[in-house]
Amino acid sequence: MHTRVFSVVFGVGFGLVVALPPVHAADEIEAKALVCAACHGDKGVPSDPKTIPVIWGQEQSYLMKQLRDFRNGERKSAIMSPLAKDLAEGDLRKIAAYFAAKTWPARRASAKPPAPPKGIAQCQACHQPNFQGGMPAPRLAGLSHEYLAAAMRAFAAEERTNNLDMPKFMQVLTERERDAIARYLSAL
């Protein structure tokens, strides 16, 4: 009888110990993700949407690549590079998955979306017809006009080079065309 009770108690106790690490690991990623909320927002809306992108609901493979690029110095940022520098590969994956699983923040829809501008068709091959992204390209629909215009400008000027195709695509477009694309995408 005592052996049976001991076996049951031991089995339940061992089961709890084995089950605890994943819960602790999830709490650890939540704690690391809290740092992100200072700029990217705790409800998915960035503190400054003009300069900071929405990461809630963003494409997981894209988030992973950006975090890795910030960590490895392939993409430079005075804020993001130091934050990502000490993150282990496994943490990068968990953080990317954490934010990708969130819902893209709701926003007030435009009454009537603007007509698609010249040059937008080349973006659809990677960013999908509705510009909501897909592996490995990020969602562009709903990011701020200012953020999108700055990103496109940085690619065109080869200040941002962590994507081999984007500089070429952006250099073909004029500043006015890039601005029209940014306005269109932000209105979606």
C-alpha positions in Angstrom: 0.0 0.0 0.0 2.7 2.5 1.0 4.7 1.6 -2.2 1.6 2.3 -4.3 0.9 5.7 -2.6 4.6 6.6 -2.8 4.6 5.7 -6.5 1.5 7.8 -7.2 2.8 10.8 -5.2 6.2 10.5 -6.8 4.7 10.2 -10.3 2.5 13.3 -9.8 5.4 15.3 -8.3 7.7 14.3 -11.2 5.0 15.2 -13.7 4.7 18.6 -12.2 8.4 19.2 -12.2 8.6 18.2 -15.9 5.7 20.5 -16.7 7.0 23.6 -15.0 10.0 24.5 -17.2 7.8 25.3 -20.3 5.6 27.5 -18.2 8.7 29.2 -16.8 10.1 29.5 -20.3 6.9 31.2 -21.5 7.0 33.6 -18.6 10.7 34.3 -19.5 9.8 35.2 -23.1 6.9 37.3 -21.9 9.3 39.2 -19.7 11.7 39.7 -22.6 8.9 40.8 -24.8 7.9 43.5 -22.2 11.0 45.4 -23.1 9.7 45.6 -26.7 6.5 47.2 -25.5 8.2 50.3 -24.5 8.5 51.3 -28.1 6.4 48.8 -30.1 3.4 49.2 -27.7 1.8 46.9 -25.2 -1.3 46.7 -27.4 0.5 46.5 -30.7 0.4 50.2 -31.4 3.9 51.7 -31.4 4.7 54.7 -29.3 5.7 56.6 -32.4 4.2 54.9 -35.5 6.1 57.3 -37.8 9.5 55.8 -36.9 8.6 52.4 -35.2 6.8 49.6 -37.0 4.0 47.5 -35.8 5.3 44.0 -34.8 2.1 42.4 -33.5 0.8 40.0 -36.0 3.8 40.6 -38.3 5.2 37.7 -40.3 7.2 35.4 -38.0 10.1 34.6 -40.5 10.5 38.4 -41.1 10.6 39.2 -37.4 13.2 36.4 -36.9 15.4 37.7 -39.7 15.2 41.3 -38.4 16.1 40.3 -34.9 19.0 38.2 -36.1 20.2 41.0 -38.4 20.1 43.5 -35.5 22.0 41.1 -33.3 24.6 40.3 -36.0 25.0 43.9 -37.2 23.6 43.3 -40.6 20.9 45.8 -39.8 21.9 48.8 -37.6 19.9 50.6 -35.0 21.0 52.5 -32.0 18.2 51.0 -30.0 17.5 47.5 -31.5 21.1 46.4 -32.0 22.1 46.6 -28.4 18.8 45.0 -27.3 19.2 42.0 -29.7 23.0 41.7 -29.2 22.8 39.3 -26.2 19.8 37.3 -27.2 20.4 33.6 -27.9 19.1 32.1 -31.2 16.4 30.2 -29.3 15.1 33.4 -27.7 15.0 35.2 -31.1 12.8 32.4 -32.4 10.5 32.5 -29.3 10.2 36.3 -29.4 9.4 36.3 -33.2 6.8 33.6 -32.6 5.4 35.5 -29.6 4.7 38.7 -31.6 3.7 36.8 -34.8 0.9 35.1 -32.8 -0.5 38.4 -31.7 -3.4 40.1 -33.6 -2.5 43.0 -35.9 -3.9 46.1 -34.1 -7.3 47.2 -35.3 -7.5 50.7 -36.8 -10.1 52.9 -38.3 -10.6 51.8 -41.9 -10.5 54.4 -44.7 -13.8 55.1 -46.3 -12.4 54.2 -49.8 -8.9 53.0 -50.3 -6.9 55.0 -52.8 -6.2 53.7 -56.3 -3.1 51.5 -56.5 -0.1 53.7 -57.6 2.4 53.0 -60.3 5.0 50.5 -59.3 2.9 48.7 -56.7 2.6 45.5 -58.7 6.3 44.6 -58.2 5.6 44.6 -54.4 2.8 42.0 -54.6 5.1 39.1 -55.6 6.6 39.0 -52.1 4.2 41.0 -49.9 1.1 39.2 -51.3 -1.8 40.7 -53.3 -3.3 42.2 -50.1 0.1 43.4 -48.7 -0.5 41.4 -45.5 2.8 39.6 -46.0 3.8 36.0 -46.3 6.9 34.0 -45.8 9.4 35.6 -45.8 8.1 39.1 -46.6 6.6 41.4 -44.0 3.1 42.8 -43.9 3.1 46.4 -45.3 -0.6 47.1 -45.2 -1.4 49.4 -42.3 2.1 50.5 -41.4 2.5 54.3 -41.2 3.2 56.3 -44.3 6.2 57.9 -42.7 7.7 54.6 -41.6 7.2 53.0 -45.0 8.6 56.0 -46.9 11.7 56.1 -44.6 12.3 52.3 -45.1 12.0 52.6 -48.9 14.3 55.6 -48.9 16.8 53.8 -46.8 16.8 50.8 -49.2 17.0 53.1 -52.3 20.1 54.9 -50.7 21.6 51.5 -49.7 21.6 52.6 -46.1 19.6 49.5 -45.3 21.0 46.5 -47.1 19.8 43.5 -45.1 17.7 42.4 -48.1 19.5 42.0 -51.4 16.5 42.7 -53.7 15.0 45.7 -52.0 17.7 48.3 -52.9 17.4 47.5 -56.6 13.6 47.6 -56.5 13.5 50.9 -54.6 16.2 52.5 -56.9 14.1 52.0 -59.9 11.3 54.1 -58.4 11.4 57.8 -58.1 10.9 59.5 -54.7 7.4 60.5 -55.7 6.5 56.9 -56.7 7.9 55.5 -53.4 5.9 58.2 -51.5 2.7 57.2 -53.4 3.3 53.5 -52.6 3.8 54.4 -48.9 0.6 56.4 -48.8 -1.4 53.6 -50.5 0.0 50.9 -48.2 -0.7 52.9 -45.1 -4.3 53.4 -46.1 -5.0 49.7 -46.4 
